[in-house]
Amino acid sequence: MEVTNFGYYWLDTWVLANVIQLTTQDFCRRYLNRTNDPCGRQYDQMTQAARSVPANIAEGNSRHSTSKETEMKLTDVARASLAELANDYINWLMAHEQIPWSIQSDEYKKIAYIRLDRPNYKDDVQHQSCIHILSQKHKFDQWISSNDSIIEANCLLILCNRLIMMLKKQITNQLETFREEGGFTEALTAERLVFRAEQSVQTNAPQCPKCGKTMIKRVCKKGINSGKEFWSCSAYPNCNGTRSLI
């Protein structure tokens, strides 16, 4: 079954997130043991944080057509998980009396300047996307296959920080699209409010005491009047005028 409707396969953020997940899994398998992680908690936390990043990017992008607000929230969850993972690598370095490479160092620049290839999938997207992810991962083999946990932790920290910046830009672009277009769920909300306003006109609804617009019936969700209907301004939240239903 073809899956070309899943746009996240073409996102550089999703590709790099998968590279980070694969290399984090390998890092944890090789360097975490019963001595430094006796209960396996750090292994679980790091691999789960790494998994959360591509998973939430994928789910967020899949919600693009139904709710851009949800898409932004899930992308931000991915960013937060990545920040958590980056902190784990910082902790690993400091626990070994090391500090992250300076952004002015040659090694930092070599990794930071490596660019990902653009996806070129054709008729077998899942198959070709996995080939693409592995080929991008191999661009960093010099560091992630060094058998030196300090070098590998530094490389992964740079990749985490790089992806955090990419996700921040992605969220900014999503916000601009949301402002201009909204989303399916948001459009349904607007349609429902228009319909309720039209119904209110037909039932001789009162006018708002603050702005004069037609009022619509709403149900109180909090407080002592929870569950009771009342008149609310159809312009809410721009106007918070209310009237008793009686």
Secondary structure, 3 states (H helix, E strand, C coil): CCCCCCHHHHCHHHHHHHHHHHHHHHHHHHHCCCCCCCCCHHHHHHHHHHHHHHHHHHHHHHCCCCCHHHHHHHHHHHHHHHHHHHHHHHHHHHHCCCCCCCCCCHHHHHHHCCCCCCCCCCCCHHHHHHHHHHHHHHHHHHHHCCCCHHHHHHHHHHHHHHHHHHHHHHHHHHHHHHHHHCCHHHHHHHHHHHHHHHHHHHCCCCECCCCCCEEEEEECCCCCCCCCEEEEECCCCCCCCEECCC
